[in-house]
Structure formats: C-alpha cells, structure tokens
Amino acid sequence: MKLLKWIALSAILLLATVGASRGAPAMMLLATPTPARPAAVCPGNNAVVSIVTPPTACLTWPTFVWSHTAGAGGSYDIDIATDPGFTSIIDTATGIPENPAPALNSYPSTASYYVPGTYYYWRVQAWDSTHTYTSGFAVFTFRTAIAATSDTTPNPRLPGANAFLQNNLTNDVATYPPQAMFQWNPVINATGYVLQVSQSPSFSSLIVNVSLSSTTTQYTPAHDLTPVNTTLAWRVETLGGVYGNTWSDTWSFTTANPTSVPTLVQPATNNLDTDFTPGLLWNAVALPGGTHFDSYEVQVWTDKSFTNLNAVCFDVDQLVVNNLQYQHDTNVTTAHLDVFDALTGASIGSPTNCPIWSDNGINSLPSNTTFYWRVRGESDDGGGHNYYSDWSSAFVLRTSWQEVLCSSLSLANGAISILSGGTLLNNQPTFSWTPVPGNTGYEIYISSHANFSNKVLDTDVGPDGTPETFVPKATLPPGVILYWRVRANAASYGPGFWSCPFSFTTTNQPSTPMVKLPKTGAVVTAQTPTAPTLVWTVSSISPSTTFAYYEVEVDTNTAFSGGIDDTTDATSQLLPYLTLSGISGTPLSTGTLYYWRVRAFDTPGDYSSWSATSYFRTAVDIPTGLVSTPPGSPSQPVALTWNGVVGATGYTVQITEDPAWKRGIRTYKVGISPALNIYLPTGTTWYWRVQAVSKSFGSSPFTSGSDQFTMP
C-alpha cells in the first residue's frame, strides 16, 4: 500500500514538472512548491503616480515594488507596457533575486521616459529557487498624473519670477485692453485649473483661491491685491480627472505701493462744454511712505470702456504736459489739466477719430461729441520700481454744437444784403447763416439791448438747407436798433454757444395793404376788356417820406414764381386798384385759379410786408365751332356739335324757333362730351346756342344764338 501511494505521487510531480514553462502558470496541486503571485505595493493597482514627486512608499521614481512570494533563493520577472496585451513593452527584466524579509522586492525602471496623463500596465511573476515553478504573472495598472503647467513653454507665465507689480489690479499699465494679471501655460488634457495666491509660502491662508475652466489660463482679480508692498506666493494646480491633479512650482511677486486713486471734481459728469478747451480738475492723490510722486496720466477717449485705440483723443502725462508733474496745485489740494495744453502737447499727434479742429486759432476738442475722461497717479520708490494707482472712475464730458460762424451771419431784404449796423427796407427780413455740421435745430434771439437783456423775439428754427434761413412771421418793431444772434440747439448736444451779435435798424415802412376785391374765391371773367379789377386798402406812409407805388403779383402758384409782377400801373396811393386788362402778362387764361397779393413802396425804397394772399377763379371760355348736321330723313335726329372748352365739366344747349329768343326756348343738359343729338319736327327752322359749365370755374356766357338749322 505504501508503495502504491509513492508511485502515484511521483507520477503527479512528474506531470507538473513537464507542464511548467516560463510565462504559463504551473499546474496547481493540493501540495506544491509553486510560489504565490506577488501583490503590487508601489505603484498600487489603479494608482495615480506623479512622475515628478515620488509616490508614497516609493523611495525613488520610477521604482516598482511588490510583495514576497518567491521564497529564499527565488527570483522575479517584470514587464512594463503601454497596453494591456503587453505588445508594446517599454521595459522588462528577469531573474530579479528575492530580497530577504523585511525588505520589499523592487525594480528601478530603466525606461527613458514616462508620459504624464497616460495609462500604463505592469506585471510580475515569481519563480522558486530551482526556477522550476512559477506563480504566473500578476497584472497591475497605474496612471501617471496630469502634467504641471510649464514655467516658460510656450509663453512665460505672469507675473514673472520675483516681479514687482506696477499696479495691483491688472499690472498692465500700457496695453488696451490690459492683459490679465495672472497667466500660465495650458496643459494637454487638463479638465481645469486652481489658482492660489497667499502671503504664506505654505499657502496656509489664501488671498486668492479660484477654480477655472480648462480653457481659461489667465485671471484678473476683481479687486486690488492686498496687502500693498508685500511679497506674495502663487501657484496653479492642474486638474486632470482620472489622471489626478498636479501643482506647479511656487512663484512669488511683490505687490505695488501706489498713490491713492484720484477723485474727479469738474467739469461735473455729463457736463455740456461750450468752449471746447475745458479745465479738468481732480483731488490730489496721497503718497504712501517711502515713495515719490512722478506725475498724473490723463486720458480722454470717445470709448467709455477705454479699450478701443481708435477712440483716443489724448493720453498725456509728464512727458507731454509739464504741469502734470506736480502732485497738487499750489497751496490747494487739487490738480488740474487744461485741455488746450494736452492738445498742443508735442507727442499728441492728430488721432483720426478725434480731429483737432481750429476755432479762432485755438486747438479744441471736436464739437457734438461725447468723451470719457479719467486720471491716475504715477510714483516710484527710488529703487527703480514705478507704481500706478488704479484709474479714477470716469466722468462724461459732452462738447456742444460748435458756434455758428460769425462770418456766415447774413441779413437781407430780398436780394438786398443788410450789413451789420445797416437799416432794413422791410421789417420782415431774411436771417441766414451757414449750418453747423450735423445740427438739426437752431435758436434765434432778437433783442433791443446789446447785452440781450430783453427779448423782442426768441424762437426755435428747424433746418431748411444751406444756408439756414429764418423770416419772422410778424414785422419787427419799426424805427429801432435791434441785435440778433443764433446758436445750434438740437437736444443731443445743445444748446451750443451763441454766435457773435449782429445789429441792424428797422425801418418806418409803409403799412401793409389788405385785399378787398374780387372777394376771395370769386369767379370772374378773364377776357379783355372785362378782366377783373384788383382792389385793396390804402397803405399809410411815414410823414417823413412820400409814396412811390404799389407792387401787385398775380400767379397760378402761391410761390409767385412767374406770372404778373406789376410795379408801374398803381402809382396813386389813394387809388389802390389795378385792372387786369392790357397790362403786361394779360389776358388771363380762362378756367384757371389765380393767387394775388400787393405791397406798398415809398420813395426811399422801404416797402410794406405783402398782404395776405387772396385768390379768384376765371370763368370757363365760350364754346366755339358750332356745327349742326341735319338728318338724312325725318326719322333721324339732328346732330349738334362744338369745340370742347378747357375746364368745362358739362354744357347747356338751348334751341328755339324764335330768332329773338323770347319764346319757346328748349334747354338740354349735356355731359363733358361736346355733342347733342335731338329729334325735332320737320319743315321747321331752329336757332341754337351753347354755354360751358364748370363746378369750379362757373359758367361761360351763351354763344350768340344766331346759329340755325332747318329740319327737312
């Protein structure tokens, strides 16, 4: 029995020995010397490993550590690959001897590099001391941690190493818009970043602690960094998701020690400036100890965000305007800048979007424009470090519409120009001036005092072309010296500055006639000699002069651009009428609407205002070309025809057997067509006549009535 057991055990051991081979686990029996598979110690299975900082329990990196299983005299094999099938092995070793306990087994990898943010696979198997029995491979995986942000690639990070900030909000005092205060390089596969700033190198307390998206590699704090003039540490953590998180190196910088922020005083915000060279005033800044004041910087832009370089009007400091080098005005606590000084500064140039226009030889801001202005203080610590305060809050400065050019002011009576100080011929003159560019409205002011302390007329005037013109609706007071001026007054940038004054003397003009006959709207006869007579009231004349004539205008339009303009036929002051027969421009047309007006002249050439415009209508003309066509047989009508009349809307036809037209008159109403067909008794002679009828221009006289025809 003992012999049989020994034979069976020997056979089983023989089969196990033959079946064992490197890379395949030996057949496991109930009693076997085969080693157990090793357990991963470092890196642990599924661990995230930093390729910069050694993992916990790993003395150096890259070193792989596993548990004891080979036993005394045994050994291990190890493979490291980038794929789970171990077809891409980056490092391998065999026959690594078993370490005596308590030391762990380890292998310092000789692979040339491990890539951050990558999955790796490693396996290890144990052999017994005779290299006969193996545990088979135990397979593990680990991930290398996400990379840290680079200090210099592709761009240097900001703030630079041991930098001194110039400003504690952006640290960018020259670029518009300013670049972010903190900037770092992106990391491939990053899922986000954490920025920390601390006064402590260990980051035990935090001034800034902000999480940012994977696409954000810059940050500007919402408020100034504090404390000032202090060294701060900062670092960036790269978030890698399954690849863990990695901190950058710790960097440091020193905060600025700037002046206080200026407070703007005047012009008050949203002020409307009318001289275009305002003085800008602000409260002087306070200087911290150990620093020296350098200058102020003043910006005037048309862009309220101060980022569009095409919107700069001027940006000046001590290099341009010398008086900006003083912390405050003499014996007061404010500082100032005259815009004139800024615009004449040598390095200003002429920005295309803020044209420097000349008003009476003074360099000025452009008119009807909205500006935004702000100030900051500049200082230094005497050690080569310059500081800038934050910008003040911006004030709004609006420049008004520019002044109406004095040389463009004009006063005229018709075609006669009245020079400043001259006398009018009529007290409803035409005031005119060159338009202000872009303006849509004006205010004209007339006074009897040179200082405009009282008002004769003050009214708004809408734009009407080039030049702008204005005619008073009523006559100005007679025989007095008056002064007038005008200014642009559109709501957006108005009112503008007054023009210079223009003086004139009004005249004692004749009184304005009033039209009497024909009554307004009357229908009159156009033909000579029965054309209408125009009648008006007598015009009174100043005792110091004599009457000259009446001027009468008759036209088919209210502009009186043509037609009759008579100044030679109504020369008697006390016989104010004009008969429109035989004068130049007559005869009048029939069936026409006419407008007419009249004014009076005295011998020096003064004239009244025009009368109110009246109108009359001339009656339609008498029809002509009467033709009667007798019928061919008694059963047919007679055809009566005539020439059509302009303006007629119908006709009246009358027939009779009485050549004296005293009895038996038959009347027929006819439409606009000049023809009538009627049935009449045979063997009779008839007389007929026609009258043109119009709804607007009355009725013409009948034709003579001598036209006749005989029915067969």
C-alpha positions in Angstrom: 0.0 0.0 0.0 2.8 2.5 0.8 4.4 1.6 -2.5 1.3 2.4 -4.5 1.0 5.9 -2.8 4.6 6.7 -3.6 4.2 5.7 -7.2 1.1 7.9 -7.6 2.7 11.0 -6.0 5.8 10.6 -8.2 3.7 10.5 -11.3 1.8 13.6 -10.4 5.0 15.5 -9.7 6.5 14.4 -13.0 3.4 15.7 -14.9 3.6 19.0 -13.1 7.3 19.4 -13.9 6.8 18.7 -17.6 3.8 21.1 -17.8 5.6 24.0 -16.2 7.1 26.7 -18.5 8.0 30.4 -18.3 5.1 32.6 -18.9 2.4 30.0 -18.1 1.4 29.1 -14.6 2.3 25.7 -13.4 -0.4 23.1 -12.7 -1.5 23.8 -9.2 -1.9 20.7 -6.9 -3.0 20.4 -3.4 0.6 20.1 -2.3 3.0 22.1 -4.4 6.1 24.3 -4.0 4.8 26.8 -6.7 5.1 30.4 -5.4 2.0 32.6 -5.0 1.5 35.6 -7.3 3.1 38.8 -6.0 1.0 41.7 -4.8 1.7 45.3 -6.0 3.0 47.6 -3.4 4.1 50.6 -5.4 2.5 51.8 -7.6 -0.6 50.2 -6.2 -3.1 48.7 -8.7 -5.0 51.6 -10.4 -2.9 54.2 -8.6 -2.2 57.7 -9.9 1.5 58.2 -9.9 3.3 61.6 -10.1 6.3 61.4 -12.4 7.7 64.4 -10.6 7.1 63.7 -6.9 7.8 60.1 -5.8 4.6 58.2 -4.9 4.0 57.3 -1.3 6.1 54.2 -0.1 8.3 54.5 -3.2 11.8 55.7 -2.4 12.5 56.8 -5.9 10.6 57.1 -9.2 10.3 55.1 -11.3 10.7 52.1 -9.0 8.3 49.2 -8.9 7.8 47.4 -5.6 5.9 44.1 -4.8 5.4 41.6 -2.0 7.5 38.4 -1.1 6.3 35.2 -2.8 9.3 33.6 -4.5 10.9 32.4 -1.2 14.6 32.1 -0.4 16.7 31.7 -3.5 13.7 32.5 -5.7 13.5 35.3 -8.4 11.1 37.5 -10.3 10.4 38.7 -13.8 8.8 42.1 -14.6 7.4 43.7 -17.7 6.1 47.3 -18.2 3.9 48.2 -21.2 1.6 50.8 -22.6 -1.2 48.3 -23.5 -3.0 45.6 -21.6 -1.8 42.9 -24.0 1.8 43.8 -23.4 2.6 44.0 -27.1 4.3 47.5 -26.5 6.7 46.8 -23.7 8.8 49.8 -22.7 10.9 48.0 -20.0 11.5 44.4 -18.9 13.7 42.5 -16.5 14.2 38.8 -15.5 15.9 37.0 -12.6 15.4 39.7 -10.1 16.5 38.0 -6.8 14.2 37.7 -3.9 15.1 40.2 -1.1 15.3 38.8 2.4 12.4 40.0 4.7 11.5 42.6 5.8 12.9 44.3 2.7 10.5 44.5 -0.2 11.2 43.4 -3.7 11.8 46.3 -6.2 12.9 47.2 -9.6 14.2 50.6 -10.7 12.9 51.0 -14.2 15.4 51.9 -16.9 12.7 53.2 -19.3 13.8 56.6 -20.7 10.6 58.4 -20.0 7.1 58.1 -18.7 4.5 60.4 -20.3 2.2 62.4 -17.9 -1.6 61.7 -18.1 -1.1 58.1 -19.5 -2.3 54.6 -18.6 0.5 52.0 -18.0 0.4 48.3 -17.3 2.9 46.2 -15.4 3.2 42.6 -14.4 5.5 40.4 -12.2 5.8 36.7 -11.7 7.7 34.7 -9.0 10.0 31.7 -9.5 11.1 29.2 -6.9 14.7 28.7 -6.1 15.2 26.0 -8.7 13.5 28.1 -11.4 11.1 25.2 -11.8 7.9 26.5 -10.5 6.3 29.9 -11.3 3.4 31.8 -10.0 2.4 33.2 -13.4 2.1 36.9 -14.0 0.1 39.1 -11.7 -1.0 42.1 -13.8 -1.5 45.7 -12.5 -2.2 49.1 -13.9 -1.3 52.7 -12.9 -1.8 56.2 -14.3 0.8 58.9 -14.5 -0.6 62.2 -13.1 -1.5 65.2 -15.3 1.5 67.4 -16.1 2.0 70.7 -14.2 1.8 73.9 -16.1 5.1 74.9 -17.6 7.0 77.9 -16.3 8.1 79.1 -19.8 6.5 76.9 -22.6 5.1 78.2 -24.8 4.9 81.6 -23.1 6.5 82.9 -19.9 3.9 83.0 -17.1 2.9 86.2 -15.4 3.8 87.7 -13.0 7.4 86.9 -13.8 9.8 85.5 -11.3 10.2 87.9 -8.3 8.4 90.6 -10.3 7.4 93.9 -8.7 3.8 94.8 -9.7 3.2 98.3 -11.2 -0.5 98.1 -10.3 -2.3 95.8 -8.0 -5.4 95.3 -10.3 -4.0 94.5 -13.7 -0.2 95.1 -13.5 -0.6 96.1 -17.2 -0.3 99.9 -17.5 0.3 100.2 -21.2 -1.9 97.8 -23.1 -5.6 98.5 -24.1 -7.4 96.4 -23.2 -4.9 95.3 -20.4 -3.7 91.8 -20.3 -4.7 89.6 -17.4 -2.6 89.8 -14.2 -2.1 86.1 -13.9 -1.2 83.9 -16.9 0.1 80.4 -17.2 0.6 77.8 -20.0 -2.1 75.3 -20.9 -1.7 71.6 -20.1 -2.9 69.0 -22.6 -6.0 67.0 -21.3 -6.4 69.3 -18.3 -10.0 69.4 -17.0 -9.5 72.7 -15.2 -7.2 74.8 -13.0 -7.0 76.2 -9.5 -5.2 79.4 -8.9 -4.0 80.2 -5.4 -2.3 83.3 -4.0 -1.0 83.6 -0.5 1.1 85.7 1.8 2.4 82.4 3.2 4.8 80.2 1.2 3.0 77.2 2.6 -0.4 78.6 1.4 -1.8 78.2 4.9 -4.1 81.2 4.2 -5.3 82.3 0.9 -5.8 85.7 -0.7 -7.0 84.2 -4.0 -8.4 80.7 -4.4 -10.3 80.3 -7.6 -11.3 77.4 -9.8 -11.3 77.9 -13.6 -12.3 76.0 -16.6 -9.9 74.0 -18.8 -9.9 76.7 -21.4 -9.0 79.5 -19.0 -5.3 80.1 -18.4 -5.5 83.6 -17.1 -7.1 85.5 -14.3 -7.5 89.1 -13.2 -8.8 89.7 -9.7 -12.0 91.8 -9.2 -10.3 94.0 -6.6 -6.7 95.1 -5.9 -4.4 92.6 -4.4 -3.5 93.3 -0.8 -1.5 94.0 1.2 0.5 96.5 -0.8 4.3 96.4 -1.0 4.3 92.8 0.1 5.8 89.6 -1.3 3.1 87.0 -2.2 3.4 83.4 -3.4 1.3 81.9 -6.1 0.8 78.6 -7.8 -1.5 76.8 -10.2 -2.9 73.3 -9.8 -3.7 71.4 -13.0 -6.8 69.3 -12.7 -6.6 66.0 -14.6 -9.7 64.0 -13.8 -8.7 60.3 -13.8 -5.1 61.4 -14.1 -5.2 63.3 -10.7 -4.1 66.8 -10.0 -0.6 68.4 -10.2 0.6 71.6 -8.6 3.0 73.9 -10.4 6.1 75.3 -8.8 5.5 78.1 -6.3 6.3 81.5 -7.7 6.5 84.9 -6.0 6.0 88.6 -6.7 5.8 91.8 -4.8 2.6 94.0 -4.8 2.8 97.6 -5.9 2.8 100.6 -3.4 0.9 103.1 -5.5 -0.7 106.5 -4.7 -4.3 106.8 -3.8 -6.9 106.8 -6.6 -7.7 110.4 -7.8 -11.2 111.7 -7.4 -12.5 113.7 -10.3 -14.1 117.1 -9.4 -15.0 119.1 -12.5 -16.4 119.5 -15.1 -19.2 117.6 -13.4 -20.0 114.3 -15.2 -22.3 114.7 -18.2 -21.4 118.4 -18.4 -22.1 120.2 -21.7 -18.9 122.2 -22.6 -19.3 125.1 -24.9 -15.7 126.4 -25.1 -14.1 123.1 -26.3 -10.9 123.6 -24.1 -12.2 122.9 -20.6 -10.0 122.7 -17.5 -10.1 119.2 -15.9 -9.9 119.2 -12.1 -9.4 116.4 -9.6 -8.4 115.9 -6.0 -4.7 115.4 -5.3 -3.5 111.9 -4.5 -2.0 110.8 -1.2 1.5 109.3 -1.3 2.5 106.2 0.8 5.7 106.4 2.8 8.9 105.7 1.0 7.6 106.7 -2.4 8.0 109.8 -4.6 5.3 111.4 -6.8 6.1 111.4 -10.5 3.1 112.7 -12.4 -0.6 112.2 -13.4 -1.8 110.5 -16.5 -5.0 111.8 -18.1 -7.0 110.0 -20.7 -9.8 111.5 -22.8 -11.4 108.8 -25.1 -14.6 108.5 -27.0 -14.8 104.9 -25.9 -16.3 104.5 -22.4 -14.5 101.2 -21.9 -11.1 102.8 -22.7 -10.2 99.8 -24.8 -10.5 100.9 -28.5 -7.3 102.6 -29.5 -9.1 104.2 -32.4 -11.2 106.2 -29.9 -8.3 108.0 -28.2 -8.5 111.8 -28.2 -5.4 112.3 -26.0 -3.5 110.4 -23.4 -1.0 112.6 -21.6 1.5 112.5 -18.7 4.6 114.4 -17.7 6.3 113.6 -20.9 3.8 115.7 -22.8 2.4 118.3 -20.4 4.8 119.6 -17.8 2.3 120.8 -15.2 1.1 117.2 -14.7 4.4 116.5 -12.8 3.0 118.3 -9.7 1.1 116.3 -7.1 -1.3 119.2 -6.5 -1.9 122.9 -7.3 0.0 125.5 -5.4 -1.5 125.9 -1.8 -4.5 123.8 -2.6 -5.4 120.1 -2.6 -6.4 119.7 -6.2 -4.6 119.1 -9.5 -5.7 120.1 -13.0 -5.1 119.9 -16.7 -6.1 122.4 -19.4 -7.3 120.6 -22.5 -5.6 123.2 -24.5 -2.2 122.1 -23.0 -3.0 118.5 -23.9 -4.0 119.2 -27.4 -0.8 121.2 -28.1 1.5 118.6 -26.5 4.3 117.7 -28.7 3.7 113.9 -28.8 -0.1 114.0 -29.2 -0.3 113.9 -33.0 -3.7 114.1 -34.5 -5.8 110.9 -33.9 -8.0 110.4 -36.9 -11.1 109.7 -34.8 -10.6 112.8 -32.7 -9.9 115.5 -35.3 -8.2 118.6 -34.0 -10.3 121.4 -35.4 -9.5 125.1 -35.1 -11.9 127.7 -33.7 -10.4 131.2 -33.8 -6.9 129.7 -33.8 -7.4 127.6 -30.6 -6.8 123.9 -30.6 -10.0 122.4 -29.3 -12.0 119.3 -28.8 -14.3 118.4 -31.6 -17.9 119.6 -31.3 -21.1 117.5 -30.6 -19.1 114.6 -29.2 -19.3 112.5 -26.0 -16.0 112.0 -24.2 -15.0 109.9 -21.2 -12.1 111.1 -19.1 -10.1 109.6 -16.1 -6.9 110.2 -14.2 -4.3 108.0 -12.4 -1.3 108.8 -10.3 2.3 107.7 -11.1 5.0 107.3 -8.4 8.2 105.4 -7.7 10.1 104.0 -4.7 13.5 105.4 -5.6 14.8 101.9 -6.2 13.8 101.6 -9.9 10.2 100.4 -9.3 7.4 102.5 -10.7 3.8 102.3 -9.5 0.5 103.4 -10.9 -2.7 103.9 -9.0 -6.0 102.5 -10.3 -7.8 104.7 -12.8 -10.3 107.0 -11.3 -14.0 106.5 -12.1 -14.6 108.1 -15.5 -16.6 111.3 -15.9 -18.6 112.0 -19.0 -17.8 115.3 -20.9 -20.0 116.4 -23.8 -19.0 119.1 -26.2 -21.8 121.2 -27.5 -22.6 122.0 -31.1 -19.9 124.4 -32.4 -20.6 128.1 -32.7 -22.3 129.4 -35.8 -19.5 131.1 -37.8 -19.8 134.9 -37.3 -18.6 135.4 -40.8 -21.6 133.5 -42.1 -24.3 135.7 -40.5 -26.4 137.5 -43.0 -29.4 139.8 -43.1 -31.3 140.7 -46.3 -34.4 142.3 -47.7 -35.0 140.2 -50.7 -31.9 140.4 -52.9 -30.5 143.4 -50.9 -28.0 142.5 -48.2 -28.0 144.5 -45.0 -24.6 144.9 -43.4 -24.2 144.8 -39.6 -25.3 148.2 -38.4 -27.4 148.8 -41.6 -31.0 149.8 -41.9 -33.8 147.5 -43.2 -36.1 148.3 -46.1 -38.7 146.0 -44.7 -39.2 144.7 -41.1 -39.6 141.1 -42.1 -36.1 140.4 -43.3 -34.4 137.1 -44.0 -31.9 136.0 -41.4 -29.4 133.4 -42.7 -26.2 131.6 -41.6 -24.0 128.7 -42.5 -25.3 125.4 -40.9 -23.3 123.8 -38.1 -22.2 120.3 -39.3 -24.7 117.7 -38.2 -27.0 120.0 -36.4 -30.8 119.7 -36.7 -32.1 122.8 -35.0 -31.3 126.4 -34.0 -32.4 129.1 -31.7 -32.5 132.7 -32.9 -32.7 135.6 -30.4 -33.5 139.2 -31.2 -33.2 142.0 -28.5 -33.3 145.8 -28.4 -30.3 145.7 -26.0 -26.7 144.9 -27.0 -26.4 142.6 -24.0 -29.6 140.7 -24.9 -31.1 141.5 -21.6 -34.6 141.8 -23.0 -36.4 139.8 -25.7 -38.1 141.0 -28.9 -38.1 137.5 -30.4 -36.8 134.2 -29.2 -37.8 131.1 -31.3 -36.6 127.7 -32.5 -35.7 127.3 -36.1 -35.7 123.9 -37.9 -33.2 123.1 -40.6 -34.1 124.3 -44.1 -31.0 123.9 -46.2 -27.7 125.7 -46.9 -27.7 128.4 -45.8 -30.2 128.1 -42.9 -32.8 130.9 -43.2 -35.5 132.4 -41.0 -38.1 135.0 -41.8 -40.3 136.4 -38.8 -44.0 135.7 -39.2 -44.7 139.3 -38.0 -43.0 142.6 -38.7 -40.4 143.7 -36.2 -40.9 146.9 -34.3 -40.3 149.9 -36.6 -37.6 152.6 -36.3 -35.4 150.9 -33.6 -31.9 149.4 -33.3 -32.0 145.6 -32.8 -29.4 142.9 -32.1 -29.6 139.3 -33.2 -27.6 136.1 -32.6 -28.2 132.4 -33.2 -27.0 129.1 -31.8 -27.3 125.4 -32.6 -29.9 123.9 -30.2 -30.5 120.2 -31.0 -31.4 118.3 -27.9 -28.4 115.8 -28.0 -25.6 118.4 -27.7 -27.5 121.6 -27.2 -27.7 124.4 -26.7 -24.4 125.4 -28.4 -22.5 128.6 -27.9 -24.1 131.8 -29.1 -22.8 133.4 -32.3 -21.4 136.9 -32.2 -24.1 139.6 -32.3 -25.3 141.3 -35.5 -27.0 144.7 -35.2 -29.4 146.5 -37.6 -32.0 149.3 -37.6 -35.6 148.7 -38.5 -37.4 151.0 -40.9 -40.7 153.0 -40.8 -42.1 151.0 -43.7 -45.5 151.6 -45.3 -48.4 149.8 -43.7 -49.5 146.6 -45.2 -52.4 146.8 -47.6 -55.4 144.5 -47.3 -57.0 142.9 -50.3 -60.7 143.7 -51.0 -61.9 142.7 -54.5 -62.5 140.3 -56.1 -63.7 138.6 -53.0 -61.7 135.5 -52.2 -62.8 132.6 -54.3 -64.9 134.7 -56.7 -65.4 133.7 -60.3 -64.5 136.4 -62.7 -64.2 136.9 -66.5 -60.8 136.6 -67.9 -61.2 138.2 -71.3 -60.2 141.8 -72.0 -61.8 144.3 -71.6 -63.9 142.7 -68.9 -60.9 141.2 -67.0 -61.2 141.8 -63.2 -60.0 144.8 -61.3 -58.0 144.1 -58.2 -58.8 146.4 -55.3 -57.1 146.8 -51.9 -57.0 149.3 -49.0 -54.8 152.4 -48.9 -51.3 152.0 -47.4 -50.2 154.7 -45.0 -46.8 156.3 -45.4 -44.4 157.8 -42.9 -44.7 161.6 -42.8 -41.0 161.8 -43.5 -41.3 160.3 -46.9 -43.6 160.1 -50.0 -45.5 157.3 -51.6 -43.9 155.6 -54.7 -46.1 152.7 -56.0 -47.9 149.5 -55.2 -46.5 146.2 -56.4 -49.1 143.6 -57.4 -48.3 139.9 -58.1 -50.7 137.5 -59.8 -49.8 133.9 -60.4 -51.1 130.4 -60.6 -49.0 129.3 -57.6 -48.5 130.7 -54.1 -44.8 131.0 -54.6 -45.4 133.6 -57.2 -42.5 132.3 -59.2 -43.9 133.7 -62.5 -47.0 135.4 -63.8 -47.7 139.1 -63.4 -45.4 141.3 -61.3 -46.7 144.9 -61.8 -44.9 147.9 -60.3 -45.8 150.6 -62.8 -49.6 150.9 -63.1 -50.8 151.5 -59.5 -48.8 154.7 -58.6 -51.5 156.6 -56.8 -51.6 156.0 -53.0 -55.2 156.9 -52.7 -56.4 154.9 -55.8 -55.4 151.4 -54.8 -56.6 149.3 -57.6 -55.3 147.6 -60.8 -57.5 146.5 -63.7 -56.1 143.4 -65.4 -56.8 144.5 -68.9 -54.0 145.3 -71.3 -51.2 145.2 -68.7 -48.1 143.0 -69.2 -49.0 139.4 -68.6 -52.6 139.6 -69.7 -55.0 138.3 -71.0 -55.6 135.8 -68.2 -56.3 132.2 -69.0 -59.9 131.0 -68.7 -60.9 128.3 -66.3 -57.8 129.0 -64.0 -57.2 129.6 -60.3 -55.1 132.7 -59.7 -53.5 133.9 -56.5 -52.7 137.6 -55.9 -51.1 139.9 -53.3 -50.0 143.5 -53.0 -47.5 145.6 -51.1 -46.6 149.4 -51.0 -43.3 151.2 -51.6 -42.2 154.6 -50.6 -39.6 156.8 -52.4 -36.5 155.7 -50.3 -37.3 152.1 -51.3 -38.9 151.0 -48.0 -41.7 148.6 -48.5 -44.5 147.0 -46.6 -45.0 143.4 -46.0 -47.0 141.5 -48.5 -50.7 141.5 -48.0 -52.4 138.2 -47.2 -52.7 136.2 -50.3 -56.1 136.1 -51.9 -57.4 134.1 -54.9 -60.0 134.2 -57.6 -61.1 131.9 -60.5 -61.6 132.9 -64.1 -64.7 131.5 -65.8 -64.5 128.9 -68.5 -64.5 130.2 -72.1 -67.4 130.5 -74.5 -67.7 127.4 -76.7 -66.7 127.8 -80.4 -67.0 125.9 -83.6 -70.8 125.2 -83.5 -71.9 122.8 -86.3 -75.4 121.4 -87.0 -75.8 118.4 -89.2 -79.4 117.9 -90.4 -80.7 114.3 -90.6 -80.9 112.5 -93.9 -84.5 111.6 -93.3 -87.3 112.8 -91.0 -86.9 109.7 -88.8 -83.3 110.6 -87.8 -82.1 113.2 -85.2 -80.2 116.4 -85.9 -76.5 116.3 -84.7 -75.3 119.4 -82.9 -71.5 119.6 -82.1 -69.0 122.3 -80.9 -65.4 122.5 -79.7 -64.7 121.4 -76.2 -63.8 124.0 -73.6 -60.9 123.6 -71.2 -62.1 123.3 -67.6 -65.7 122.6 -68.5 -67.4 119.7 -66.7 -70.6 119.9 -68.9 -72.6 122.1 -71.3 -76.1 123.7 -71.6 -77.7 123.7 -75.0 -80.8 125.8 -75.8 -82.9 125.8 -79.1 -85.9 127.9 -80.2 -87.9 128.8 -83.3 -87.8 132.5 -82.3 -84.8 134.4 -83.6 -85.3 137.0 -80.9 -85.0 134.3 -78.2 -88.2 135.5 -76.4 -90.4 132.4 -76.5 -90.4 128.6 -77.0 -86.8 128.0 -75.6 -85.9 124.4 -75.0 -83.0 123.6 -72.7 -80.8 120.5 -72.7 -78.0 119.5 -70.2 -75.0 117.8 -71.8 -72.1 116.0 -70.2 -68.4 116.6 -70.9 -68.7 115.3 -74.5 -69.4 118.4 -76.8 -72.3 116.9 -78.8 -76.1 116.6 -78.7 -78.5 114.5 -80.9 -82.2 115.5 -80.8 -85.4 114.7 -82.7 -87.3 117.7 -83.9 -90.4 118.3 -86.2 -89.8 118.5 -89.9 -90.0 121.6 -92.1 -89.0 124.0 -89.3 -86.0 126.4 -88.9 -84.4 126.3 -85.5 -81.9 128.6 -83.7 -79.4 127.2 -81.1 -76.7 128.3 -78.6 -74.3 126.7 -76.2 -72.9 127.6 -72.7 -69.9 125.9 -71.0 -70.4 124.9 -67.3 -67.8 124.2 -64.6 -68.1 123.2 -61.0 -65.0 125.2 -60.1 -64.9 128.0 -62.7 -68.6 128.9 -63.1 -70.4 129.2 -66.4 -69.5 131.0 -69.6 -71.9 133.3 -71.5 -74.0 131.6 -74.1 -72.9 131.8 -77.7 -74.6 134.5 -79.8 -77.7 132.4 -80.7 -77.5 133.2 -84.3 -76.6 129.6 -85.4 -79.5 127.9 -87.1 -80.5 124.8 -89.0 -83.7 123.6 -90.8 -85.3 120.2 -90.4 -86.1 118.6 -93.8 
